Amino acid sequence: MKIRAYVVTGGLMLALFPLWGLAAAEVAIDNAYMKAYRVHESFDGTREFLEAAIGERGIKINNISHIGKMLDRTAQAVGTSNRVYVQAKAVEFCSAVVSREMMEADANNIVFCPYIIYVYELAAKPGEVYIGYRKPVGPGDKASLDKLAKVTELLEAIIGDVVE
């Protein structure tokens, strides 16, 4: 178990609490375009650990997309009653260092920014929760591919903190 202490200027302790990864997870999807892990934890717990893991790296979350709510809200308008998720959110963020390196290697790599890690619980299988990401893959020279690999390493490290 890792212990995290958050302090404010002047040494005053703001919070001290344990932060540990969720129970074991297994790779559920791993193809050319995406990778997802099935976790043995609640949706809310997984999402909270994800947000903490991103923030611990000094990375600011740009946006949280409420995908599940949007699908529920628009179901009738598009003529369906099928519910896809109990809950589904996409967490968007960028690393100034990794993003700059990736785009300096190939300016076209802008398409991979922001990075997105999603968490969802299937409506067809309540309690089945996944955390995953879209793989930053593409054409490019060796320098570009090496920097895209660093993006993958960052995404895997963040998820690793969540599911360790």
N, C-alpha and C positions, 0 to 999 in steps of 0.2 A: 504494500500500500504506500502511495506517495502522500506526503503531507505538503499542502500548499499554504503559505502564509502571504497574505496581501498586506502591504503597508502603504501608508500615505507619507507625504513629505514630513520630515521631522521625527520619523521613527515610530509614530503611533500605529499600533497594529489595528487594522481594520477588520480582518477576519482570519481565522485559522481553522481549517477544516480538512478532513481526509478527502482525497480524490483518487479513486481507483477505477479501473476499467470495469465494464460490465462482465457478466458471466461469459463463458466461452461462446464463440461464434464460429460458424463454418461458412466457407465460400459457397454461395448458392448459384451465382451467375458469374461466369468469367469468359467473355468472348472478345472479339476484336474491338468492340465499342464500349463495353461497360463491365464493371465489376461490382458485385453486391454480396454482402454477408448477411446471413440470417442470424439474428441475435436472440438471445434468450433473456429478454428484458422488455419492459414496457416501452411503448412509443415515447412517452414523455421523458422517461429516464434516459433513453438513448439520445433524444434530441438535446436534453440538458447537458449530457456528457459531451456531445459534439460541440455545442457552443462553448463549453469550458475549454475543450482541447484546442479549439481555434484561438480563443482569447489568450490562452497560456503562451502562445507563440508570439504574442504582441500583434496579432493580425486582427483587423477590424472587420466585423461582418457587415457587408454592404446592404444586404437585403435578405429577408426570409419570405419566400413565396409560399402561400397557403394553397397548394395545388389541390388537396383533397376538398377543401371548402369551396374552391372555385368550381370544381366538377359537380359537387352537390348543388351549388347555387344555380348552375346553368343547365342542369339535367333536363328539366321540363322544357326549357327553351329550345333545346336541340332534339327533343322528342324521345327521351329515354328515361327509364326509371332504374337503370342499372347503376348500382353503387360500386365503384372500383376500390375505394379505400375507406377504412375507418378514419384514418388520418394520413396525410401526406404533406411533407414540407421539403422545400429545397433551400439550402443555406448557401448563399453566395458570398464569396470573399476573394481577395487577392493578396499575394505577398509581393511587396514592392521589390524585393531583391530577386525572387525567382521569376516574377513577371518581366522585370526589366531584362534579365539575362535571356529569357525565352524570346522576347521581342527584338533584342539587339542581335540575336543569332539569325532571326528571320522576322521581319516586320509583319509578315502575313500571319504569324502566330497570335496576333491580336484576337483571332477567332476563339482562342482557348481561354480568354480572360473575360469575365471572372470565372474562377473555379467554382464548381457546385458539388456539394455533397448532399444527397437526398436521404430522407428517412421516411419510410412508409409502413403502414399496417394494412394488410389486405382485407377487404370486406368479405371476400369469399372464405377467408381463413382467419377470423379474428384471433388476435394474439400472436400472429405470425408477423414479425417486425424485421425490416431490412434496412441496412445502411449501405450506401454505395455511391459510385461516381461514374461519370462519362469519361472514358479514357482519352487523354490528349494525344491522339495519334494523327499522323498526317505525313504528307510527303515532305521532303526537305533534305538538306545535306546533313552530314554527320554532326556538325556543330548544333544545328537546329534540333535534330533528334536527341542529342545528348541533353539539351536543355529541357525538352519535353519529358525526358525520363526523370529529370529533377522535379518536375511538376507531379509526376506519378509518385515519386518517393515522398513528396510532401503530403499528398492526399492519403497515401497508405500509412504514413506516420500518424497523421491526425486520427484516422479510423483506428489504427492500432492502439492509440491512447484510449479510445472509446471502448474497444472490445478486448483489451488485454486481460 
